[in-house]
């Protein structure tokens, strides 16, 4: 049936069927997009150091990705508001394709500025991946919002864990194709991004956001409220802060880990495995945190995330000379990020009325990526000044701030 009239006749069962199909399509898209994210994170710091010849700029590659994602978060959210998630997600992945091509060219030319621009464009793919979790909640109810959102986050596990481990095979393929060193894995990225664009354009129908807008309008006219929410801006701002804080801590520490491990004699294979385990921590248990967020509350799960982040920072910081300790710390770091992001994103959506929801989601992605970019840039400086352990311990300040504000947010959200 046409999207324009669908909401007027959809039953609860039909709406649930559309929601399940949407989650399935978004999950496949996250698998494809996750390959690009995993490969970028693994190779970014190493490529930047190799081309610039200066470890102090190692964090600039990750910073460029997050700045690119930040710059495009609000434009993609506005595009989604006007034209739907389908076009917005496909556009983000198309821009990222251009970024991959530029990174490969920059590596061949040994051009550091061009490399950073390429990574910034790849950030559009990350912006699309982040927006997918909100797309999963467009048609969700209060009872299913955390679960629906977390299922799409979980799907990223497959691609994101696979991405870093494609570095070795990618180098062999890249060498046979005459590609610059350290860029071979991007062959897989290009294929997956193209498939993702096709998937969103063809299969994401009806568009979840456009349908949700129509359902909300029809419900308001009939006096019902299947997916509408009252607006609580202060609780929404706390959600944005919690998500941004967790992301900044995660990016700052994770971005410097490959360089730190290589200094301690680790091979690229060990670095790839460590980042894979970290990314598995970010995504694999997302449904558990989504279930908990629906059952025990969003803010409670955000606090669980802060405990995990604190444990991660202490483990990695105090055990910086041990590859095993750093790896355990990175896994805990991923788990803390997952709990905070899943619960914080659900809280943001839940505390925002329909007319403000998409714009706030865009601002949330802007904030988290800006904080991540700043963290990645400063992390390189801090690493050079006081080492990896000092970096991890400094990040505890952010965890403390998010935790300290949680009682205030709980009171506001309960009103």
SELOVO-198276 format. One record per residue (C-alpha): z negated, y, x negated; residue in one letter. Coordinates in steps of 0.1 Angstrom, whole numbers, padded with zeros to 4 digits, always signed. Layout:
BEGIN
R     zz     yy     xx  rest
R      Z      Y      X     a
...
// end
This chain:
BEGIN
R     zz     yy     xx  rest
R  +0000  +0000  +0000     x
R  +0006  +0036  -0012     x
R  -0023  +0051  -0032     x
R  -0023  +0082  -0010     x
R  -0034  +0063  +0021     x
R  -0052  +0033  +0006     x
R  -0087  +0047  +0008     x
R  -0084  +0053  +0046     x
R  -0080  +0016  +0053     x
R  -0097  -0002  +0024     x
R  -0126  -0025  +0034     x
R  -0155  -0031  +0011     x
R  -0140  -0065  +0001     x
R  -0107  -0049  -0007     x
R  -0124  -0021  -0027     x
R  -0143  -0048  -0047     x
R  -0111  -0067  -0054     x
R  -0095  -0035  -0068     x
R  -0126  -0029  -0089     x
R  -0124  -0064  -0104     x
R  -0087  -0061  -0111     x
R  -0092  -0027  -0127     x
R  -0120  -0041  -0150     x
R  -0097  -0069  -0160     x
R  -0068  -0046  -0170     x
R  -0092  -0022  -0188     x
R  -0108  -0051  -0207     x
R  -0074  -0063  -0220     x
R  -0066  -0027  -0230     x
R  -0099  -0026  -0249     x
R  -0090  -0057  -0268     x
R  -0058  -0042  -0279     x
R  -0073  -0008  -0287     x
R  -0102  -0024  -0306     x
R  -0079  -0038  -0333     x
R  -0069  -0002  -0342     x
R  -0105  +0009  -0343     x
R  -0117  -0019  -0364     x
R  -0089  -0016  -0390     x
R  -0093  +0022  -0392     x
R  -0130  +0020  -0398     x
R  -0127  -0006  -0425     x
R  -0099  +0011  -0444     x
R  -0106  +0048  -0438     x
R  -0133  +0055  -0464     x
R  -0116  +0033  -0490     x
R  -0081  +0050  -0485     x
R  -0097  +0085  -0486     x
R  -0115  +0077  -0518     x
R  -0085  +0061  -0534     x
R  -0061  +0090  -0526     x
R  -0085  +0119  -0533     x
R  -0101  +0102  -0563     x
R  -0135  +0116  -0552     x
R  -0162  +0096  -0534     x
R  -0177  +0128  -0520     x
R  -0149  +0129  -0494     x
R  -0152  +0092  -0484     x
R  -0166  +0102  -0450     x
R  -0137  +0126  -0443     x
R  -0115  +0098  -0429     x
R  -0140  +0087  -0403     x
R  -0148  +0124  -0396     x
R  -0111  +0130  -0390     x
R  -0109  +0102  -0365     x
R  -0139  +0114  -0346     x
R  -0127  +0151  -0347     x
R  -0094  +0139  -0333     x
R  -0112  +0120  -0306     x
R  -0133  +0151  -0299     x
R  -0104  +0174  -0297     x
R  -0086  +0152  -0272     x
R  -0115  +0142  -0251     x
R  -0114  +0171  -0227     x
R  -0076  +0174  -0225     x
R  -0074  +0136  -0217     x
R  -0102  +0140  -0191     x
R  -0083  +0169  -0175     x
R  -0051  +0149  -0175     x
R  -0071  +0120  -0158     x
R  -0085  +0144  -0132     x
R  -0050  +0156  -0123     x
R  -0028  +0126  -0128     x
R  -0052  +0096  -0131     x
R  -0066  +0073  -0157     x
R  -0033  +0054  -0161     x
R  -0013  +0083  -0176     x
R  -0043  +0096  -0196     x
R  -0051  +0063  -0213     x
R  -0014  +0056  -0221     x
R  -0010  +0091  -0235     x
R  -0040  +0087  -0258     x
R  -0026  +0054  -0273     x
R  +0009  +0070  -0278     x
R  -0006  +0098  -0298     x
R  -0025  +0073  -0319     x
R  +0007  +0055  -0327     x
R  +0020  +0087  -0342     x
R  -0012  +0089  -0362     x
R  -0008  +0054  -0376     x
R  +0028  +0062  -0388     x
R  +0015  +0094  -0405     x
R  -0013  +0075  -0423     x
R  +0011  +0050  -0437     x
R  +0034  +0079  -0448     x
R  +0005  +0098  -0463     x
R  -0006  +0068  -0483     x
R  +0030  +0065  -0497     x
R  +0031  +0102  -0506     x
R  -0005  +0102  -0519     x
R  -0012  +0132  -0497     x
R  -0048  +0136  -0487     x
R  -0042  +0164  -0461     x
R  -0015  +0144  -0444     x
R  -0039  +0114  -0444     x
R  -0066  +0133  -0426     x
R  -0041  +0146  -0400     x
R  -0030  +0110  -0394     x
R  -0065  +0098  -0389     x
R  -0072  +0127  -0365     x
R  -0042  +0116  -0344     x
R  -0055  +0080  -0345     x
R  -0086  +0096  -0329     x
R  -0066  +0099  -0297     x
R  -0067  +0061  -0294     x
R  -0105  +0062  -0298     x
R  -0107  +0089  -0271     x
R  -0087  +0066  -0248     x
R  -0110  +0036  -0256     x
R  -0141  +0057  -0248     x
R  -0125  +0069  -0216     x
R  -0119  +0034  -0205     x
R  -0157  +0028  -0200     x
R  -0158  +0057  -0175     x
R  -0127  +0043  -0158     x
R  -0146  +0011  -0152     x
R  -0172  +0030  -0134     x
R  -0149  +0051  -0112     x
R  -0152  +0026  -0083     x
R  -0186  +0012  -0091     x
R  -0218  +0014  -0070     x
R  -0253  +0021  -0082     x
R  -0260  -0017  -0083     x
R  -0229  -0025  -0104     x
R  -0223  +0006  -0125     x
R  -0240  -0005  -0157     x
R  -0225  -0040  -0154     x
R  -0189  -0028  -0148     x
R  -0190  -0003  -0176     x
R  -0205  -0028  -0200     x
R  -0179  -0055  -0193     x
R  -0152  -0031  -0205     x
R  -0173  -0021  -0236     x
R  -0178  -0058  -0243     x
R  -0141  -0065  -0243     x
R  -0137  -0043  -0273     x
R  -0156  -0069  -0293     x
R  -0125  -0092  -0297     x
R  -0102  -0066  -0311     x
R  -0128  -0046  -0330     x
R  -0141  -0077  -0348     x
R  -0106  -0090  -0354     x
R  -0094  -0056  -0368     x
R  -0114  -0055  -0400     x
R  -0106  -0091  -0408     x
R  -0069  -0084  -0406     x
R  -0072  -0064  -0439     x
R  -0065  -0094  -0461     x
R  -0036  -0109  -0441     x
R  -0023  -0074  -0435     x
R  -0020  -0066  -0472     x
R  +0001  -0097  -0476     x
R  +0024  -0087  -0448     x
R  +0024  -0051  -0459     x
R  +0034  -0061  -0495     x
R  +0063  -0081  -0482     x
R  +0074  -0051  -0461     x
R  +0071  -0027  -0490     x
R  +0042  -0008  -0474     x
R  +0017  +0012  -0495     x
R  -0015  -0006  -0507     x
R  -0043  -0007  -0482     x
R  -0021  +0000  -0452     x
R  -0007  -0035  -0443     x
R  -0033  -0041  -0416     x
R  -0018  -0012  -0396     x
R  +0012  -0034  -0388     x
R  -0011  -0052  -0363     x
R  -0024  -0018  -0351     x
R  +0011  -0007  -0342     x
R  +0019  -0038  -0322     x
R  -0013  -0037  -0303     x
R  -0010  +0000  -0295     x
R  +0025  -0005  -0281     x
R  +0013  -0034  -0259     x
R  -0016  -0012  -0247     x
R  +0006  +0016  -0236     x
R  +0028  -0008  -0216     x
R  -0003  -0025  -0201     x
R  -0018  +0008  -0188     x
R  +0015  +0021  -0174     x
R  +0025  -0011  -0156     x
R  -0008  -0028  -0146     x
R  -0034  -0001  -0139     x
R  -0024  +0003  -0103     x
R  -0039  +0016  -0080     x
R  -0053  +0042  -0104     x
R  -0091  +0038  -0102     x
R  -0099  +0075  -0106     x
R  -0073  +0087  -0080     x
R  -0085  +0060  -0056     x
R  -0122  +0069  -0062     x
R  -0114  +0106  -0054     x
R  -0097  +0095  -0021     x
R  -0125  +0072  -0012     x
R  -0151  +0099  -0018     x
R  -0131  +0124  +0003     x
R  -0127  +0100  +0032     x
R  -0164  +0090  +0030     x
R  -0174  +0126  +0031     x
R  -0153  +0132  +0062     x
R  -0167  +0101  +0079     x
R  -0203  +0107  +0069     x
R  -0207  +0077  +0046     x
R  -0213  +0075  +0009     x
R  -0200  +0044  -0009     x
R  -0196  +0059  -0044     x
R  -0206  +0096  -0040     x
R  -0237  +0110  -0059     x
R  -0259  +0140  -0057     x
R  -0257  +0162  -0088     x
R  -0286  +0164  -0113     x
R  -0273  +0185  -0142     x
R  -0304  +0183  -0165     x
R  -0305  +0145  -0164     x
R  -0268  +0145  -0171     x
R  -0273  +0168  -0201     x
R  -0299  +0144  -0215     x
R  -0275  +0115  -0211     x
R  -0249  +0134  -0231     x
R  -0275  +0141  -0258     x
R  -0286  +0105  -0260     x
R  -0251  +0092  -0263     x
R  -0241  +0118  -0289     x
R  -0273  +0112  -0309     x
R  -0268  +0075  -0311     x
R  -0231  +0079  -0320     x
R  -0239  +0104  -0347     x
R  -0265  +0081  -0363     x
R  -0242  +0051  -0361     x
R  -0211  +0069  -0376     x
R  -0230  +0085  -0404     x
R  -0245  +0053  -0417     x
R  -0216  +0030  -0409     x
R  -0190  +0053  -0426     x
R  -0208  +0052  -0459     x
R  -0216  +0015  -0459     x
R  -0182  +0003  -0473     x
R  -0185  +0027  -0502     x
R  -0221  +0017  -0508     x
R  -0213  -0020  -0508     x
R  -0184  -0016  -0531     x
R  -0207  +0002  -0556     x
R  -0229  -0028  -0555     x
R  -0201  -0052  -0564     x
R  -0191  -0064  -0529     x
R  -0155  -0074  -0524     x
R  -0132  -0060  -0496     x
R  -0137  -0093  -0478     x
R  -0175  -0088  -0478     x
R  -0170  -0052  -0466     x
R  -0147  -0064  -0438     x
R  -0172  -0091  -0428     x
R  -0201  -0066  -0427     x
R  -0182  -0041  -0406     x
R  -0171  -0069  -0383     x
R  -0207  -0080  -0377     x
R  -0216  -0043  -0371     x
R  -0189  -0039  -0346     x
R  -0199  -0072  -0329     x
R  -0233  -0057  -0325     x
R  -0218  -0026  -0310     x
R  -0199  -0045  -0283     x
R  -0209  -0082  -0279     x
R  -0242  -0077  -0261     x
R  -0230  -0048  -0240     x
R  -0232  -0068  -0207     x
R  -0268  -0076  -0215     x
R  -0276  -0039  -0218     x
R  -0255  -0032  -0187     x
R  -0275  -0058  -0167     x
R  -0308  -0043  -0180     x
R  -0296  -0008  -0172     x
R  -0289  -0018  -0136     x
R  -0322  -0037  -0133     x
R  -0349  -0018  -0152     x
R  -0333  +0016  -0154     x
R  -0309  +0037  -0175     x
R  -0335  +0056  -0195     x
R  -0356  +0025  -0203     x
R  -0325  +0010  -0219     x
R  -0318  +0042  -0238     x
R  -0353  +0039  -0253     x
R  -0346  +0003  -0262     x
R  -0316  +0016  -0280     x
R  -0337  +0040  -0300     x
R  -0361  +0013  -0311     x
R  -0331  -0008  -0323     x
R  -0317  +0022  -0341     x
R  -0350  +0029  -0358     x
R  -0352  -0007  -0369     x
R  -0317  -0006  -0383     x
R  -0323  +0025  -0403     x
R  -0355  +0012  -0418     x
R  -0340  -0021  -0426     x
R  -0308  -0007  -0443     x
R  -0327  +0022  -0460     x
R  -0355  +0002  -0475     x
R  -0332  -0028  -0483     x
R  -0303  -0008  -0497     x
R  -0300  -0029  -0528     x
R  -0296  -0061  -0508     x
R  -0262  -0069  -0492     x
R  -0280  -0091  -0466     x
R  -0305  -0063  -0457     x
R  -0277  -0038  -0453     x
R  -0257  -0063  -0431     x
R  -0287  -0069  -0409     x
R  -0293  -0032  -0406     x
R  -0257  -0027  -0396     x
R  -0259  -0053  -0369     x
R  -0291  -0036  -0355     x
R  -0273  -0003  -0357     x
R  -0245  -0016  -0336     x
R  -0270  -0030  -0310     x
R  -0288  +0003  -0308     x
R  -0256  +0022  -0303     x
R  -0245  -0003  -0276     x
R  -0278  +0001  -0256     x
R  -0278  +0039  -0258     x
R  -0241  +0042  -0250     x
R  -0239  +0018  -0221     x
R  -0271  +0032  -0204     x
R  -0264  +0068  -0213     x
R  -0228  +0066  -0199     x
R  -0241  +0050  -0167     x
R  -0268  +0077  -0164     x
R  -0243  +0105  -0169     x
R  -0219  +0091  -0142     x
R  -0248  +0085  -0118     x
R  -0263  +0120  -0123     x
R  -0230  +0137  -0117     x
R  -0214  +0146  -0084     x
R  -0178  +0135  -0078     x
R  -0163  +0170  -0085     x
R  -0182  +0174  -0118     x
R  -0181  +0138  -0130     x
R  -0148  +0136  -0149     x
R  -0153  +0170  -0167     x
R  -0188  +0160  -0178     x
R  -0175  +0127  -0191     x
R  -0149  +0146  -0212     x
R  -0177  +0169  -0225     x
R  -0198  +0138  -0233     x
R  -0170  +0123  -0254     x
R  -0164  +0157  -0270     x
R  -0201  +0160  -0280     x
R  -0204  +0124  -0293     x
R  -0173  +0127  -0314     x
R  -0182  +0161  -0328     x
R  -0217  +0149  -0337     x
R  -0201  +0118  -0353     x
R  -0177  +0139  -0373     x
R  -0204  +0162  -0386     x
R  -0225  +0131  -0394     x
R  -0197  +0115  -0413     x
R  -0190  +0146  -0434     x
R  -0226  +0153  -0442     x
R  -0232  +0116  -0449     x
R  -0209  +0117  -0479     x
R  -0228  +0146  -0493     x
R  -0261  +0130  -0486     x
R  -0250  +0097  -0501     x
R  -0241  +0115  -0534     x
R  -0273  +0135  -0535     x
R  -0301  +0110  -0524     x
R  -0284  +0077  -0519     x
R  -0278  +0053  -0490     x
R  -0315  +0048  -0484     x
R  -0321  +0085  -0481     x
R  -0292  +0088  -0456     x
R  -0307  +0061  -0434     x
R  -0341  +0077  -0434     x
R  -0329  +0112  -0426     x
R  -0310  +0098  -0395     x
R  -0344  +0088  -0380     x
R  -0349  +0125  -0371     x
R  -0322  +0122  -0344     x
R  -0337  +0090  -0330     x
R  -0371  +0107  -0327     x
R  -0356  +0136  -0308     x
R  -0338  +0114  -0282     x
R  -0370  +0094  -0277     x
R  -0392  +0125  -0274     x
R  -0371  +0139  -0245     x
R  -0370  +0107  -0225     x
R  -0401  +0114  -0203     x
R  -0386  +0148  -0192     x
R  -0353  +0131  -0183     x
R  -0371  +0104  -0164     x
R  -0389  +0130  -0142     x
R  -0357  +0149  -0135     x
R  -0336  +0118  -0127     x
R  -0363  +0106  -0103     x
R  -0361  +0137  -0081     x
// end
